[in-house]
């Protein structure tokens, strides 16, 4: 696949896989070359001085993510072209007697619970794979003995792992593939969706969506968490010229409040979130600026 003479060719393994965005490149050689150049640009960093910082050490801050997640960016059903392309791969492998594994790599819990049809899609692709004699494994559902998804240490943003996470996942995949080759039963190493969601007994993040009106600013909050959790919210403001926050409204399960803006300028708002019954000052927070 990476041969200098072959990786841009139509018969390369690269040509089998559509890009994640769902758009099929019109110029495959140019597209693969672009990806290849990106790899070459990273190599000098890996060959750098012994005391150089390791590549990709960023760690996500869940208090700054806001509404960013895969669902908010790509809220759509899988297209017929996606399904047809995958089905043709499944058929080809079945006809040729080639063992095919479909794998979902670990993402943040936030990105799973915020994706509205995540487990519906999981069930669909699991049955589709089984229909053609293939297997589908979602490592977001992996039990700790197979892979422990350490957040935030293993993630650089809401959906991408950093170098530490990638290394840990690679070791987990090697263990998993060795078990498969040995004929071991691996199904017990994965949770059911209900088991996964039951463990999300915390708030992954909170966000704030302000609406500016002629005489006030409406603050709309939301958060992501497991189904057993009920969140409550507390709102704060830093008015123009002020250096400290003052509280707009105390903790309540109501996810919105109104702030009667008295002067024009830039306001800084903050929402704190915690689980109902918690005595913590907050468990997650989010801040944003609003020009009035």
C-alpha atoms as an extended CHARMM CRD file, in Angstrom:
* protein
*
       292  EXT
         1         1  UNK       CA              0.0000000000        0.0000000000        0.0000000000  PROA      1               0.0000000000
         2         2  UNK       CA              2.8610000000        2.3870000000        0.7650000000  PROA      2               0.0000000000
         3         3  UNK       CA              5.1060000000        1.3500000000       -2.1060000000  PROA      3               0.0000000000
         4         4  UNK       CA              6.4340000000        4.4060000000       -3.9310000000  PROA      4               0.0000000000
         5         5  UNK       CA              5.4270000000        2.8130000000       -7.2220000000  PROA      5               0.0000000000
         6         6  UNK       CA              1.9780000000        1.6730000000       -6.1560000000  PROA      6               0.0000000000
         7         7  UNK       CA              0.4050000000        3.8110000000       -3.4280000000  PROA      7               0.0000000000
         8         8  UNK       CA             -1.1520000000        6.2280000000       -5.9470000000  PROA      8               0.0000000000
         9         9  UNK       CA             -2.3890000000        3.4820000000       -8.2550000000  PROA      9               0.0000000000
        10        10  UNK       CA             -5.9940000000        2.4470000000       -8.8240000000  PROA      10              0.0000000000
        11        11  UNK       CA             -5.1600000000       -1.0730000000       -7.5790000000  PROA      11              0.0000000000
        12        12  UNK       CA             -3.6830000000        0.1970000000       -4.3040000000  PROA      12              0.0000000000
        13        13  UNK       CA             -5.4310000000       -0.7100000000       -1.0640000000  PROA      13              0.0000000000
        14        14  UNK       CA             -5.9250000000        3.0410000000       -0.5280000000  PROA      14              0.0000000000
        15        15  UNK       CA             -8.3890000000        3.1380000000       -3.4050000000  PROA      15              0.0000000000
        16        16  UNK       CA            -10.7880000000        0.8270000000       -1.5290000000  PROA      16              0.0000000000
        17        17  UNK       CA            -11.5100000000        3.2880000000        1.2420000000  PROA      17              0.0000000000
        18        18  UNK       CA            -13.6690000000        6.4300000000        0.9230000000  PROA      18              0.0000000000
        19        19  UNK       CA            -12.5800000000        9.3700000000        3.0280000000  PROA      19              0.0000000000
        20        20  UNK       CA            -14.3620000000        9.7440000000        6.3670000000  PROA      20              0.0000000000
        21        21  UNK       CA            -16.0820000000       12.9490000000        5.2630000000  PROA      21              0.0000000000
        22        22  UNK       CA            -18.0550000000       10.8820000000        2.7850000000  PROA      22              0.0000000000
        23        23  UNK       CA            -16.7670000000       12.7110000000       -0.2790000000  PROA      23              0.0000000000
        24        24  UNK       CA            -15.0720000000       10.5340000000       -2.8630000000  PROA      24              0.0000000000
        25        25  UNK       CA            -11.9230000000       12.2080000000       -4.2850000000  PROA      25              0.0000000000
        26        26  UNK       CA            -12.0830000000       12.9490000000       -7.9780000000  PROA      26              0.0000000000
        27        27  UNK       CA             -8.2940000000       12.7390000000       -8.2410000000  PROA      27              0.0000000000
        28        28  UNK       CA             -7.0980000000        9.7870000000       -6.1870000000  PROA      28              0.0000000000
        29        29  UNK       CA             -3.3690000000       10.1560000000       -6.9190000000  PROA      29              0.0000000000
        30        30  UNK       CA             -3.4050000000       13.7940000000       -5.8160000000  PROA      30              0.0000000000
        31        31  UNK       CA             -5.3980000000       12.9690000000       -2.6920000000  PROA      31              0.0000000000
        32        32  UNK       CA             -3.1280000000       10.1150000000       -1.6500000000  PROA      32              0.0000000000
        33        33  UNK       CA             -0.0820000000       12.2670000000       -2.3890000000  PROA      33              0.0000000000
        34        34  UNK       CA             -1.4410000000       14.9460000000       -0.0690000000  PROA      34              0.0000000000
        35        35  UNK       CA             -1.8440000000       12.3990000000        2.7280000000  PROA      35              0.0000000000
        36        36  UNK       CA              1.6050000000       10.9810000000        2.0210000000  PROA      36              0.0000000000
        37        37  UNK       CA              3.1960000000       14.4350000000        2.1970000000  PROA      37              0.0000000000
        38        38  UNK       CA              1.5940000000       14.9580000000        5.6020000000  PROA      38              0.0000000000
        39        39  UNK       CA              3.2500000000       11.7410000000        6.8060000000  PROA      39              0.0000000000
        40        40  UNK       CA              6.6300000000       12.8600000000        5.4700000000  PROA      40              0.0000000000
        41        41  UNK       CA              6.2710000000       16.2210000000        7.2230000000  PROA      41              0.0000000000
        42        42  UNK       CA              5.7690000000       14.4760000000       10.5750000000  PROA      42              0.0000000000
        43        43  UNK       CA              8.8130000000       12.2180000000       10.2330000000  PROA      43              0.0000000000
        44        44  UNK       CA             11.4350000000       14.8730000000       11.1530000000  PROA      44              0.0000000000
        45        45  UNK       CA              9.6550000000       15.4580000000       14.4660000000  PROA      45              0.0000000000
        46        46  UNK       CA              9.8660000000       11.7570000000       15.2590000000  PROA      46              0.0000000000
        47        47  UNK       CA             13.5800000000       11.7750000000       14.4060000000  PROA      47              0.0000000000
        48        48  UNK       CA             14.2490000000       14.9300000000       16.4380000000  PROA      48              0.0000000000
        49        49  UNK       CA             16.6140000000       15.4400000000       19.3330000000  PROA      49              0.0000000000
        50        50  UNK       CA             16.3270000000       13.1370000000       22.3210000000  PROA      50              0.0000000000
        51        51  UNK       CA             15.0200000000       15.9640000000       24.4960000000  PROA      51              0.0000000000
        52        52  UNK       CA             12.4040000000       17.1380000000       22.0110000000  PROA      52              0.0000000000
        53        53  UNK       CA              8.7720000000       17.0590000000       23.0780000000  PROA      53              0.0000000000
        54        54  UNK       CA              6.9500000000       13.9090000000       21.9100000000  PROA      54              0.0000000000
        55        55  UNK       CA              4.5800000000       14.4720000000       19.0460000000  PROA      55              0.0000000000
        56        56  UNK       CA              0.8910000000       14.9510000000       19.7430000000  PROA      56              0.0000000000
        57        57  UNK       CA              0.9190000000       15.5240000000       23.5150000000  PROA      57              0.0000000000
        58        58  UNK       CA             -2.1460000000       17.7720000000       23.5820000000  PROA      58              0.0000000000
        59        59  UNK       CA             -4.8490000000       16.8560000000       26.0950000000  PROA      59              0.0000000000
        60        60  UNK       CA             -8.4900000000       17.8460000000       25.7770000000  PROA      60              0.0000000000
        61        61  UNK       CA            -10.0590000000       20.3240000000       28.2020000000  PROA      61              0.0000000000
        62        62  UNK       CA            -13.7270000000       19.3700000000       28.5280000000  PROA      62              0.0000000000
        63        63  UNK       CA            -14.5690000000       22.7880000000       29.9910000000  PROA      63              0.0000000000
        64        64  UNK       CA            -13.7590000000       24.4980000000       26.6880000000  PROA      64              0.0000000000
        65        65  UNK       CA            -15.3410000000       22.0570000000       24.2120000000  PROA      65              0.0000000000
        66        66  UNK       CA            -18.8100000000       23.6180000000       24.3120000000  PROA      66              0.0000000000
        67        67  UNK       CA            -21.1800000000       22.1760000000       21.7180000000  PROA      67              0.0000000000
        68        68  UNK       CA            -18.4100000000       20.6520000000       19.5920000000  PROA      68              0.0000000000
        69        69  UNK       CA            -19.0090000000       16.9840000000       18.8590000000  PROA      69              0.0000000000
        70        70  UNK       CA            -19.3820000000       14.6940000000       15.8710000000  PROA      70              0.0000000000
        71        71  UNK       CA            -23.1720000000       14.9170000000       15.8960000000  PROA      71              0.0000000000
        72        72  UNK       CA            -23.1900000000       18.7340000000       15.7950000000  PROA      72              0.0000000000
        73        73  UNK       CA            -20.7350000000       18.7130000000       12.8990000000  PROA      73              0.0000000000
        74        74  UNK       CA            -22.1740000000       15.8390000000       10.8560000000  PROA      74              0.0000000000
        75        75  UNK       CA            -25.7910000000       15.4070000000       11.9270000000  PROA      75              0.0000000000
        76        76  UNK       CA            -27.0360000000       13.2650000000        9.0650000000  PROA      76              0.0000000000
        77        77  UNK       CA            -27.8650000000        9.6880000000        8.2430000000  PROA      77              0.0000000000
        78        78  UNK       CA            -25.2990000000        7.5740000000        6.4790000000  PROA      78              0.0000000000
        79        79  UNK       CA            -25.7900000000        8.0820000000        2.7690000000  PROA      79              0.0000000000
        80        80  UNK       CA            -26.7990000000        5.2980000000        0.4070000000  PROA      80              0.0000000000
        81        81  UNK       CA            -23.3340000000        5.6220000000       -1.1230000000  PROA      81              0.0000000000
        82        82  UNK       CA            -21.7070000000        4.8670000000        2.2500000000  PROA      82              0.0000000000
        83        83  UNK       CA            -23.8600000000        1.7820000000        2.7460000000  PROA      83              0.0000000000
        84        84  UNK       CA            -23.4190000000        0.5420000000       -0.8120000000  PROA      84              0.0000000000
        85        85  UNK       CA            -19.6410000000        0.9450000000       -0.6590000000  PROA      85              0.0000000000
        86        86  UNK       CA            -19.3820000000       -0.9070000000        2.6280000000  PROA      86              0.0000000000
        87        87  UNK       CA            -21.7510000000       -3.6240000000        1.4380000000  PROA      87              0.0000000000
        88        88  UNK       CA            -19.6560000000       -4.1860000000       -1.6920000000  PROA      88              0.0000000000
        89        89  UNK       CA            -16.5590000000       -4.6270000000        0.4950000000  PROA      89              0.0000000000
        90        90  UNK       CA            -18.4190000000       -7.1060000000        2.6930000000  PROA      90              0.0000000000
        91        91  UNK       CA            -19.6280000000       -9.0610000000       -0.3370000000  PROA      91              0.0000000000
        92        92  UNK       CA            -16.1780000000       -9.1410000000       -1.9190000000  PROA      92              0.0000000000
        93        93  UNK       CA            -14.5360000000      -10.4510000000        1.2370000000  PROA      93              0.0000000000
        94        94  UNK       CA            -17.2520000000      -13.0560000000        1.7410000000  PROA      94              0.0000000000
        95        95  UNK       CA            -16.9580000000      -14.3010000000       -1.8420000000  PROA      95              0.0000000000
        96        96  UNK       CA            -13.1670000000      -14.5140000000       -1.6520000000  PROA      96              0.0000000000
        97        97  UNK       CA            -13.0940000000      -16.1530000000        1.7770000000  PROA      97              0.0000000000
        98        98  UNK       CA            -11.2860000000      -13.1860000000        3.3000000000  PROA      98              0.0000000000
        99        99  UNK       CA            -11.8630000000      -12.5420000000        6.9930000000  PROA      99              0.0000000000
       100       100  UNK       CA            -13.0740000000       -8.9780000000        7.5240000000  PROA      100             0.0000000000
       101       101  UNK       CA            -13.1270000000       -7.0910000000       10.8160000000  PROA      101             0.0000000000
       102       102  UNK       CA            -14.8590000000       -3.7240000000       11.2070000000  PROA      102             0.0000000000
       103       103  UNK       CA            -13.4230000000       -1.7200000000       14.1000000000  PROA      103             0.0000000000
       104       104  UNK       CA            -14.5410000000        1.5220000000       15.7390000000  PROA      104             0.0000000000
       105       105  UNK       CA            -11.6450000000        3.2020000000       17.5290000000  PROA      105             0.0000000000
       106       106  UNK       CA            -12.1710000000        4.7700000000       20.9770000000  PROA      106             0.0000000000
       107       107  UNK       CA            -13.5410000000        8.3040000000       21.1560000000  PROA      107             0.0000000000
       108       108  UNK       CA            -14.3890000000       10.4730000000       24.1380000000  PROA      108             0.0000000000
       109       109  UNK       CA            -17.4540000000        9.5480000000       26.1590000000  PROA      109             0.0000000000
       110       110  UNK       CA            -18.7710000000       12.9960000000       25.2480000000  PROA      110             0.0000000000
       111       111  UNK       CA            -18.6680000000       12.1410000000       21.5590000000  PROA      111             0.0000000000
       112       112  UNK       CA            -20.5770000000        8.9020000000       22.1120000000  PROA      112             0.0000000000
       113       113  UNK       CA            -23.3540000000       10.2050000000       24.3800000000  PROA      113             0.0000000000
       114       114  UNK       CA            -23.8450000000       13.3700000000       22.3090000000  PROA      114             0.0000000000
       115       115  UNK       CA            -24.3180000000       11.4470000000       19.0560000000  PROA      115             0.0000000000
       116       116  UNK       CA            -28.0790000000       10.9810000000       18.9730000000  PROA      116             0.0000000000
       117       117  UNK       CA            -28.1860000000        7.7920000000       16.8960000000  PROA      117             0.0000000000
       118       118  UNK       CA            -24.8850000000        6.2770000000       18.0200000000  PROA      118             0.0000000000
       119       119  UNK       CA            -26.2020000000        2.9730000000       19.3360000000  PROA      119             0.0000000000
       120       120  UNK       CA            -28.8290000000        2.6500000000       16.6210000000  PROA      120             0.0000000000
       121       121  UNK       CA            -26.0070000000        2.9210000000       14.0890000000  PROA      121             0.0000000000
       122       122  UNK       CA            -23.9370000000        0.4640000000       16.1390000000  PROA      122             0.0000000000
       123       123  UNK       CA            -26.7360000000       -2.1260000000       16.0170000000  PROA      123             0.0000000000
       124       124  UNK       CA            -27.2460000000       -1.5880000000       12.2820000000  PROA      124             0.0000000000
       125       125  UNK       CA            -23.6040000000       -2.0600000000       11.3120000000  PROA      125             0.0000000000
       126       126  UNK       CA            -23.1870000000       -5.0270000000       13.6440000000  PROA      126             0.0000000000
       127       127  UNK       CA            -26.0380000000       -6.8720000000       11.9570000000  PROA      127             0.0000000000
       128       128  UNK       CA            -24.8810000000       -5.7800000000        8.4990000000  PROA      128             0.0000000000
       129       129  UNK       CA            -21.4120000000       -7.2150000000        9.1390000000  PROA      129             0.0000000000
       130       130  UNK       CA            -22.8640000000      -10.4540000000       10.4960000000  PROA      130             0.0000000000
       131       131  UNK       CA            -25.0730000000      -10.7720000000        7.4220000000  PROA      131             0.0000000000
       132       132  UNK       CA            -21.9250000000      -11.1900000000        5.3040000000  PROA      132             0.0000000000
       133       133  UNK       CA            -19.9280000000      -13.2900000000        7.7560000000  PROA      133             0.0000000000
       134       134  UNK       CA            -17.8470000000      -10.3430000000        9.0250000000  PROA      134             0.0000000000
       135       135  UNK       CA            -17.4630000000       -9.0150000000       12.5830000000  PROA      135             0.0000000000
       136       136  UNK       CA            -17.9120000000       -5.5330000000       14.0030000000  PROA      136             0.0000000000
       137       137  UNK       CA            -16.2630000000       -4.4850000000       17.2690000000  PROA      137             0.0000000000
       138       138  UNK       CA            -16.6600000000       -1.0640000000       18.8700000000  PROA      138             0.0000000000
       139       139  UNK       CA            -13.7650000000       -0.2910000000       21.2070000000  PROA      139             0.0000000000
       140       140  UNK       CA            -15.8210000000        2.4020000000       22.8860000000  PROA      140             0.0000000000
       141       141  UNK       CA            -17.5980000000       -0.5830000000       24.4660000000  PROA      141             0.0000000000
       142       142  UNK       CA            -14.3820000000       -2.4170000000       25.3930000000  PROA      142             0.0000000000
       143       143  UNK       CA            -14.1330000000       -3.4990000000       29.0190000000  PROA      143             0.0000000000
       144       144  UNK       CA            -11.0860000000       -2.2850000000       31.0250000000  PROA      144             0.0000000000
       145       145  UNK       CA             -9.3450000000       -5.6450000000       30.7590000000  PROA      145             0.0000000000
       146       146  UNK       CA             -9.1570000000       -5.1030000000       26.9900000000  PROA      146             0.0000000000
       147       147  UNK       CA             -8.8360000000       -1.3350000000       26.7820000000  PROA      147             0.0000000000
       148       148  UNK       CA             -9.2640000000        1.3450000000       29.4380000000  PROA      148             0.0000000000
       149       149  UNK       CA            -10.0920000000        4.6470000000       27.7780000000  PROA      149             0.0000000000
       150       150  UNK       CA             -8.4220000000        7.1570000000       30.1010000000  PROA      150             0.0000000000
       151       151  UNK       CA             -9.9670000000       10.5880000000       29.7380000000  PROA      151             0.0000000000
       152       152  UNK       CA             -8.7340000000       13.1930000000       29.2010000000  PROA      152             0.0000000000
       153       153  UNK       CA             -5.1800000000       11.7960000000       29.0870000000  PROA      153             0.0000000000
       154       154  UNK       CA             -5.6890000000        9.8080000000       25.8770000000  PROA      154             0.0000000000
       155       155  UNK       CA             -7.4390000000       12.4880000000       23.8010000000  PROA      155             0.0000000000
       156       156  UNK       CA             -6.2950000000       15.6980000000       22.1470000000  PROA      156             0.0000000000
       157       157  UNK       CA             -9.8230000000       16.7830000000       21.2120000000  PROA      157             0.0000000000
       158       158  UNK       CA            -13.3630000000       15.4520000000       21.4900000000  PROA      158             0.0000000000
       159       159  UNK       CA            -12.8570000000       12.7280000000       18.8770000000  PROA      159             0.0000000000
       160       160  UNK       CA             -9.1010000000       12.2470000000       18.2540000000  PROA      160             0.0000000000
       161       161  UNK       CA             -6.6020000000       10.4030000000       20.4180000000  PROA      161             0.0000000000
       162       162  UNK       CA             -3.1590000000       11.8150000000       21.1500000000  PROA      162             0.0000000000
       163       163  UNK       CA              0.1100000000        9.8550000000       21.0030000000  PROA      163             0.0000000000
       164       164  UNK       CA             -0.3990000000        8.2370000000       24.4300000000  PROA      164             0.0000000000
       165       165  UNK       CA             -3.9110000000        7.1620000000       23.5360000000  PROA      165             0.0000000000
       166       166  UNK       CA             -2.8890000000        5.8700000000       20.1330000000  PROA      166             0.0000000000
       167       167  UNK       CA             -0.0860000000        3.8320000000       21.6750000000  PROA      167             0.0000000000
       168       168  UNK       CA             -2.3960000000        2.3140000000       24.3000000000  PROA      168             0.0000000000
       169       169  UNK       CA             -5.0310000000        1.5010000000       21.6790000000  PROA      169             0.0000000000
       170       170  UNK       CA             -2.4120000000       -0.1120000000       19.4020000000  PROA      170             0.0000000000
       171       171  UNK       CA             -1.3120000000       -2.3990000000       22.2460000000  PROA      171             0.0000000000
       172       172  UNK       CA             -4.9430000000       -3.2590000000       22.9200000000  PROA      172             0.0000000000
       173       173  UNK       CA             -5.5490000000       -4.0860000000       19.2550000000  PROA      173             0.0000000000
       174       174  UNK       CA             -2.4790000000       -6.3150000000       19.1700000000  PROA      174             0.0000000000
       175       175  UNK       CA             -3.7830000000       -8.2120000000       22.2200000000  PROA      175             0.0000000000
       176       176  UNK       CA             -7.2460000000       -8.4350000000       20.6720000000  PROA      176             0.0000000000
       177       177  UNK       CA             -5.9890000000       -9.7770000000       17.3330000000  PROA      177             0.0000000000
       178       178  UNK       CA             -3.7830000000      -12.3330000000       19.0900000000  PROA      178             0.0000000000
       179       179  UNK       CA             -6.8090000000      -13.5910000000       21.0100000000  PROA      179             0.0000000000
       180       180  UNK       CA             -8.8090000000      -13.8660000000       17.7950000000  PROA      180             0.0000000000
       181       181  UNK       CA             -6.0000000000      -15.7950000000       16.1020000000  PROA      181             0.0000000000
       182       182  UNK       CA             -5.9180000000      -18.1630000000       19.0700000000  PROA      182             0.0000000000
       183       183  UNK       CA             -9.6150000000      -18.8440000000       18.6340000000  PROA      183             0.0000000000
       184       184  UNK       CA            -10.6170000000      -17.2710000000       21.9500000000  PROA      184             0.0000000000
       185       185  UNK       CA            -14.0810000000      -15.8540000000       22.5770000000  PROA      185             0.0000000000
       186       186  UNK       CA            -13.7530000000      -12.0620000000       22.6450000000  PROA      186             0.0000000000
       187       187  UNK       CA            -17.4380000000      -11.1030000000       22.7910000000  PROA      187             0.0000000000
       188       188  UNK       CA            -17.3570000000      -11.0370000000       26.6080000000  PROA      188             0.0000000000
       189       189  UNK       CA            -14.7060000000       -8.2900000000       26.4750000000  PROA      189             0.0000000000
       190       190  UNK       CA            -17.2890000000       -5.7660000000       25.2790000000  PROA      190             0.0000000000
       191       191  UNK       CA            -20.1320000000       -4.0880000000       27.1590000000  PROA      191             0.0000000000
       192       192  UNK       CA            -23.6570000000       -3.7350000000       25.9030000000  PROA      192             0.0000000000
       193       193  UNK       CA            -24.8370000000       -0.1840000000       25.1120000000  PROA      193             0.0000000000
       194       194  UNK       CA            -26.9580000000       -0.1750000000       28.2800000000  PROA      194             0.0000000000
       195       195  UNK       CA            -23.9550000000       -1.1990000000       30.3880000000  PROA      195             0.0000000000
       196       196  UNK       CA            -21.8660000000        1.5290000000       28.7690000000  PROA      196             0.0000000000
       197       197  UNK       CA            -24.4640000000        4.2300000000       29.4130000000  PROA      197             0.0000000000
       198       198  UNK       CA            -25.0040000000        3.1150000000       33.0150000000  PROA      198             0.0000000000
       199       199  UNK       CA            -21.3330000000        3.8600000000       33.6990000000  PROA      199             0.0000000000
       200       200  UNK       CA            -21.6720000000        7.4400000000       32.4220000000  PROA      200             0.0000000000
       201       201  UNK       CA            -22.9700000000        8.6120000000       35.8060000000  PROA      201             0.0000000000
       202       202  UNK       CA            -21.3740000000       12.0350000000       35.4790000000  PROA      202             0.0000000000
       203       203  UNK       CA            -21.5270000000       15.1920000000       33.3750000000  PROA      203             0.0000000000
       204       204  UNK       CA            -19.0980000000       15.0400000000       30.4560000000  PROA      204             0.0000000000
       205       205  UNK       CA            -19.3660000000       18.7520000000       29.6150000000  PROA      205             0.0000000000
       206       206  UNK       CA            -21.6730000000       21.7670000000       29.7120000000  PROA      206             0.0000000000
       207       207  UNK       CA            -22.2640000000       24.4610000000       27.1070000000  PROA      207             0.0000000000
       208       208  UNK       CA            -23.9380000000       27.8380000000       26.8720000000  PROA      208             0.0000000000
       209       209  UNK       CA            -25.8820000000       29.3950000000       23.9910000000  PROA      209             0.0000000000
       210       210  UNK       CA            -26.6670000000       33.0920000000       24.5310000000  PROA      210             0.0000000000
       211       211  UNK       CA            -29.4360000000       34.9490000000       22.6740000000  PROA      211             0.0000000000
       212       212  UNK       CA            -29.2430000000       38.7510000000       22.4840000000  PROA      212             0.0000000000
       213       213  UNK       CA            -32.5450000000       40.6600000000       22.7520000000  PROA      213             0.0000000000
       214       214  UNK       CA            -33.1520000000       44.4510000000       22.7680000000  PROA      214             0.0000000000
       215       215  UNK       CA            -33.3470000000       44.6530000000       26.5670000000  PROA      215             0.0000000000
       216       216  UNK       CA            -31.8090000000       41.4140000000       27.8270000000  PROA      216             0.0000000000
       217       217  UNK       CA            -29.5670000000       38.4470000000       27.1260000000  PROA      217             0.0000000000
       218       218  UNK       CA            -31.1320000000       35.0190000000       27.3310000000  PROA      218             0.0000000000
       219       219  UNK       CA            -28.7400000000       32.3150000000       28.5120000000  PROA      219             0.0000000000
       220       220  UNK       CA            -29.5110000000       28.7600000000       27.3780000000  PROA      220             0.0000000000
       221       221  UNK       CA            -27.4290000000       25.9610000000       28.9060000000  PROA      221             0.0000000000
       222       222  UNK       CA            -27.1480000000       22.2750000000       28.1410000000  PROA      222             0.0000000000
       223       223  UNK       CA            -24.9570000000       19.3520000000       29.0820000000  PROA      223             0.0000000000
       224       224  UNK       CA            -24.1320000000       15.7930000000       28.0870000000  PROA      224             0.0000000000
       225       225  UNK       CA            -24.2480000000       12.8840000000       30.5260000000  PROA      225             0.0000000000
       226       226  UNK       CA            -25.6200000000        9.4040000000       31.0090000000  PROA      226             0.0000000000
       227       227  UNK       CA            -29.3550000000        8.6620000000       31.3060000000  PROA      227             0.0000000000
       228       228  UNK       CA            -29.2100000000        8.2300000000       35.1060000000  PROA      228             0.0000000000
       229       229  UNK       CA            -27.9550000000       11.7960000000       35.6120000000  PROA      229             0.0000000000
       230       230  UNK       CA            -29.9860000000       14.9510000000       36.1830000000  PROA      230             0.0000000000
       231       231  UNK       CA            -28.0030000000       18.1760000000       35.8870000000  PROA      231             0.0000000000
       232       232  UNK       CA            -28.5260000000       21.5470000000       37.5210000000  PROA      232             0.0000000000
       233       233  UNK       CA            -27.0970000000       24.8920000000       36.4370000000  PROA      233             0.0000000000
       234       234  UNK       CA            -25.7910000000       28.1070000000       37.9840000000  PROA      234             0.0000000000
       235       235  UNK       CA            -25.2400000000       31.2680000000       35.9060000000  PROA      235             0.0000000000
       236       236  UNK       CA            -22.6710000000       34.0440000000       36.4060000000  PROA      236             0.0000000000
       237       237  UNK       CA            -21.8360000000       37.3000000000       34.6240000000  PROA      237             0.0000000000
       238       238  UNK       CA            -18.9010000000       39.6730000000       34.3650000000  PROA      238             0.0000000000
       239       239  UNK       CA            -20.3390000000       42.9720000000       33.0900000000  PROA      239             0.0000000000
       240       240  UNK       CA            -18.3130000000       45.4980000000       31.0200000000  PROA      240             0.0000000000
       241       241  UNK       CA            -15.6030000000       47.0650000000       33.1520000000  PROA      241             0.0000000000
       242       242  UNK       CA            -15.9330000000       44.5210000000       35.9520000000  PROA      242             0.0000000000
       243       243  UNK       CA            -13.1150000000       42.1810000000       36.9700000000  PROA      243             0.0000000000
       244       244  UNK       CA            -15.0840000000       39.6560000000       39.0020000000  PROA      244             0.0000000000
       245       245  UNK       CA            -18.0640000000       37.4470000000       38.2730000000  PROA      245             0.0000000000
       246       246  UNK       CA            -21.3670000000       38.0200000000       40.0370000000  PROA      246             0.0000000000
       247       247  UNK       CA            -24.0880000000       35.4060000000       40.2290000000  PROA      247             0.0000000000
       248       248  UNK       CA            -27.1280000000       35.7710000000       37.9930000000  PROA      248             0.0000000000
       249       249  UNK       CA            -29.0850000000       32.7910000000       39.2960000000  PROA      249             0.0000000000
       250       250  UNK       CA            -28.4720000000       30.0130000000       41.8170000000  PROA      250             0.0000000000
       251       251  UNK       CA            -28.3960000000       26.3070000000       41.0320000000  PROA      251             0.0000000000
       252       252  UNK       CA            -31.6060000000       24.9700000000       39.5330000000  PROA      252             0.0000000000
       253       253  UNK       CA            -32.6470000000       22.2080000000       37.1450000000  PROA      253             0.0000000000
       254       254  UNK       CA            -33.9620000000       25.0000000000       34.8970000000  PROA      254             0.0000000000
       255       255  UNK       CA            -31.4410000000       25.2230000000       32.0720000000  PROA      255             0.0000000000
       256       256  UNK       CA            -31.9820000000       28.8970000000       31.1890000000  PROA      256             0.0000000000
       257       257  UNK       CA            -32.0530000000       32.3440000000       32.7410000000  PROA      257             0.0000000000
       258       258  UNK       CA            -32.4990000000       35.9550000000       31.6340000000  PROA      258             0.0000000000
       259       259  UNK       CA            -29.9710000000       38.6900000000       32.2640000000  PROA      259             0.0000000000
       260       260  UNK       CA            -31.2750000000       42.2900000000       31.9990000000  PROA      260             0.0000000000
       261       261  UNK       CA            -28.3200000000       44.0250000000       30.3140000000  PROA      261             0.0000000000
       262       262  UNK       CA            -28.0450000000       47.6120000000       31.5310000000  PROA      262             0.0000000000
       263       263  UNK       CA            -25.3100000000       48.9290000000       29.2490000000  PROA      263             0.0000000000
       264       264  UNK       CA            -23.6980000000       48.2270000000       25.9220000000  PROA      264             0.0000000000
       265       265  UNK       CA            -20.3980000000       46.4050000000       25.7880000000  PROA      265             0.0000000000
       266       266  UNK       CA            -18.8820000000       42.9510000000       26.0710000000  PROA      266             0.0000000000
       267       267  UNK       CA            -20.2500000000       40.6240000000       28.7290000000  PROA      267             0.0000000000
       268       268  UNK       CA            -18.5230000000       37.4790000000       29.9580000000  PROA      268             0.0000000000
       269       269  UNK       CA            -20.8810000000       34.7190000000       31.0090000000  PROA      269             0.0000000000
       270       270  UNK       CA            -20.2220000000       31.4800000000       32.8310000000  PROA      270             0.0000000000
       271       271  UNK       CA            -22.4180000000       28.4680000000       33.5240000000  PROA      271             0.0000000000
       272       272  UNK       CA            -21.5760000000       25.8980000000       36.1700000000  PROA      272             0.0000000000
       273       273  UNK       CA            -23.0890000000       22.4350000000       36.1040000000  PROA      273             0.0000000000
       274       274  UNK       CA            -23.3060000000       19.6480000000       38.6390000000  PROA      274             0.0000000000
       275       275  UNK       CA            -25.3940000000       16.5520000000       39.3290000000  PROA      275             0.0000000000
       276       276  UNK       CA            -28.5490000000       17.1740000000       41.3600000000  PROA      276             0.0000000000
       277       277  UNK       CA            -27.7100000000       16.3210000000       44.9590000000  PROA      277             0.0000000000
       278       278  UNK       CA            -24.0160000000       17.1680000000       44.6200000000  PROA      278             0.0000000000
       279       279  UNK       CA            -22.4290000000       19.5810000000       47.1070000000  PROA      279             0.0000000000
       280       280  UNK       CA            -19.5660000000       20.5060000000       44.7570000000  PROA      280             0.0000000000
       281       281  UNK       CA            -19.2180000000       24.1170000000       43.6510000000  PROA      281             0.0000000000
       282       282  UNK       CA            -19.3530000000       22.7450000000       40.1140000000  PROA      282             0.0000000000
       283       283  UNK       CA            -18.3800000000       19.6430000000       38.1450000000  PROA      283             0.0000000000
       284       284  UNK       CA            -18.1290000000       21.2540000000       34.7200000000  PROA      284             0.0000000000
       285       285  UNK       CA            -18.2180000000       24.8540000000       33.5480000000  PROA      285             0.0000000000
       286       286  UNK       CA            -18.2200000000       26.8250000000       30.3360000000  PROA      286             0.0000000000
       287       287  UNK       CA            -17.4870000000       30.5120000000       29.5980000000  PROA      287             0.0000000000
       288       288  UNK       CA            -18.2780000000       32.7100000000       26.6180000000  PROA      288             0.0000000000
       289       289  UNK       CA            -18.3200000000       36.3960000000       25.6400000000  PROA      289             0.0000000000
       290       290  UNK       CA            -21.3180000000       38.2880000000       24.2810000000  PROA      290             0.0000000000
       291       291  UNK       CA            -21.3670000000       41.7330000000       22.6710000000  PROA      291             0.0000000000
       292       292  UNK       CA            -24.4960000000       43.6770000000       23.5960000000  PROA      292             0.0000000000
